[in-house]
Amino acid sequence: MNTNRSVSRRDIIRALAGLAGASLAAPVLAACGGEDNPASTAAPTATSQAGTGSGGSAATATSAAATPASTPAGTPAGAPATGTVGGSLTVYSGRSEQLVQAIVDQFAAASGVEVKVRYGDTAEMAAAILEEGQSSPADIFFAQDAGALGAVAREGLLAELPADVLDLVEARFRSPDGLWVGISGRARAVVYNTERLSESDIPPSILDFTDPVWKDRLGWAPTNASFQAAVTAIRVLRGDDVARAWLEGIRDNGARVFENNNAIVSAVIDGEIDAGFVNHYYLMRQLAEAGGDLPARNYIYRNGDPGALVNVAGAGILTTAKNQEQAIAFIRYMLSPEAQTYFAEETHEYPLVAGVPTDPNLVPLSEIQTPDIDLSDLADLEATLEMLRDVGLL
């Protein structure tokens, strides 16, 4: 990467705090790891059972240990026996409550662990951990993207995970230093209107959409976290000059700006635009709701192109965690067949553990040649935001 920038912890906190503030002003946006609400509403965090909050705008929910009768039946064969662990656990989650509280509740029921979750934007949670430092009450950081995990890891705040936990997930979807592990994956995709385009019309590289043939036909969401991570990947892989030229080219092609990924997918379905840049699961959710009968499909690059980025939601254990046994049990559970099936079926993401079925409408993860990138490097978001501002997109 051609940026010779020394970034201090203060710089990181300032950048993350600024991003979190921006996401609060626009709830469906969350730089450095926010996610569009899977429902049509944009409420970021509604608590199911109030716990004691830890300040800020984040919401806190508590999953009390359930009786065996409330433990979900039908645990898939091969799932690790969580057993009764007991005790308590504090999770800082950048994943929304609507997406993950159900699986957190299942872990609490299976393990007997009382889980207190502080929900907020991933940027907000990362900034809080960095600010709290050695005094953080968090045991687990459950982040929406690898970049935020990388930012926290680089400050020496994440502990090395057990090898047998890391080995459950391919090397490309975990920290090379063993400090965090991916839980679920999401591919960058070009969603396109099947009445306007065929798969053969999609150019061989995401960088080729600057061609004038795409004038006034595209949509994007420059304030969206996943888009910003994708731009960061282009910077890391091809350099700042290429990334800036791509942004300027798409801008000059008259790409329509949308608030979020869901809006892009809806615009493609309605024929307002021909194609847009999104994460794969936004279309999958709308297809599921419509029974599969929509004039839109995802094109997922498989050729190692910057457009073939597969980012992950993942988790790491803080070095200051007071509940190490419970924290390890939590991550093991999130990588169990039961939890991985939940992510595949309920959030329409890619399971990262081998042997768990993926939606048959998705390109198998094994067929996607992702670019040669350490996902932790997506932490360098500050320069991406500066670039987006320079070209008039923020």
MODA-V477754 format. One record per backbone hydrogen bond with DSSP energy under -1.0 kcal/mol. NH is the residue of the N-H (numbers start at 1). CO is the residue of the C=O. If there is no record, write none. Layout:
BEGIN
nh: [NH & NH]
co: [CO & CO]
END
This chain:
BEGIN
nh: [12 & 13 & 14 & 15 & 16 & 17 & 18 & 19 & 20 & 21 & 22 & 23 & 24 & 25 & 26 & 29 & 34 & 51 & 59 & 61 & 62 & 63 & 70 & 71 & 79 & 85 & 86 & 89 & 91 & 92 & 93 & 94 & 100 & 101 & 104 & 105 & 106 & 107 & 108 & 109 & 110 & 111 & 112 & 114 & 115 & 116 & 117 & 118 & 119 & 120 & 125 & 126 & 127 & 128 & 129 & 130 & 131 & 132 & 133 & 135 & 136 & 139 & 140 & 141 & 142 & 143 & 149 & 150 & 151 & 152 & 153 & 154 & 156 & 157 & 159 & 161 & 166 & 167 & 168 & 169 & 173 & 174 & 175 & 178 & 181 & 182 & 183 & 184 & 185 & 186 & 188 & 189 & 190 & 191 & 192 & 193 & 194 & 196 & 197 & 201 & 202 & 208 & 209 & 211 & 214 & 215 & 216 & 217 & 219 & 220 & 224 & 228 & 229 & 230 & 231 & 232 & 233 & 234 & 235 & 236 & 237 & 238 & 239 & 243 & 244 & 245 & 246 & 247 & 248 & 249 & 250 & 251 & 252 & 253 & 254 & 255 & 256 & 258 & 264 & 265 & 266 & 267 & 268 & 269 & 270 & 271 & 272 & 273 & 274 & 275 & 276 & 277 & 278 & 280 & 282 & 284 & 285 & 286 & 287 & 288 & 289 & 290 & 292 & 294 & 296 & 297 & 299 & 304 & 308 & 311 & 313 & 314 & 315 & 316 & 318 & 319 & 321 & 327 & 328 & 329 & 330 & 331 & 332 & 333 & 334 & 335 & 336 & 340 & 341 & 342 & 343 & 344 & 345 & 346 & 349 & 350 & 356 & 362 & 367 & 368 & 369 & 370 & 373 & 377 & 378 & 379 & 380 & 381 & 385 & 386 & 387 & 388 & 389 & 390 & 391 & 392 & 393]
co: [8 & 9 & 10 & 11 & 12 & 13 & 14 & 15 & 16 & 17 & 18 & 19 & 20 & 21 & 22 & 26 & 30 & 60 & 119 & 117 & 49 & 115 & 67 & 68 & 76 & 111 & 111 & 114 & 116 & 140 & 118 & 142 & 96 & 97 & 100 & 101 & 102 & 103 & 104 & 105 & 106 & 107 & 108 & 87 & 63 & 89 & 61 & 91 & 59 & 93 & 121 & 122 & 123 & 124 & 125 & 126 & 127 & 128 & 129 & 132 & 133 & 90 & 90 & 316 & 92 & 314 & 145 & 146 & 147 & 148 & 149 & 150 & 153 & 152 & 317 & 178 & 162 & 163 & 165 & 166 & 170 & 171 & 180 & 175 & 315 & 173 & 313 & 313 & 350 & 311 & 309 & 278 & 299 & 276 & 297 & 274 & 295 & 193 & 193 & 198 & 199 & 205 & 206 & 208 & 211 & 212 & 253 & 214 & 275 & 256 & 221 & 224 & 225 & 226 & 227 & 228 & 229 & 230 & 231 & 232 & 233 & 234 & 235 & 239 & 240 & 241 & 242 & 243 & 244 & 245 & 246 & 247 & 248 & 249 & 251 & 250 & 218 & 220 & 260 & 261 & 262 & 263 & 264 & 265 & 266 & 268 & 267 & 267 & 217 & 217 & 191 & 219 & 189 & 187 & 279 & 280 & 281 & 282 & 283 & 284 & 285 & 286 & 287 & 292 & 294 & 192 & 190 & 369 & 305 & 186 & 184 & 143 & 181 & 141 & 139 & 157 & 318 & 323 & 324 & 325 & 326 & 327 & 328 & 329 & 330 & 331 & 333 & 336 & 337 & 338 & 339 & 340 & 341 & 342 & 343 & 185 & 353 & 359 & 364 & 365 & 302 & 368 & 371 & 374 & 375 & 376 & 377 & 379 & 381 & 382 & 383 & 384 & 385 & 386 & 387 & 389 & 388]
END
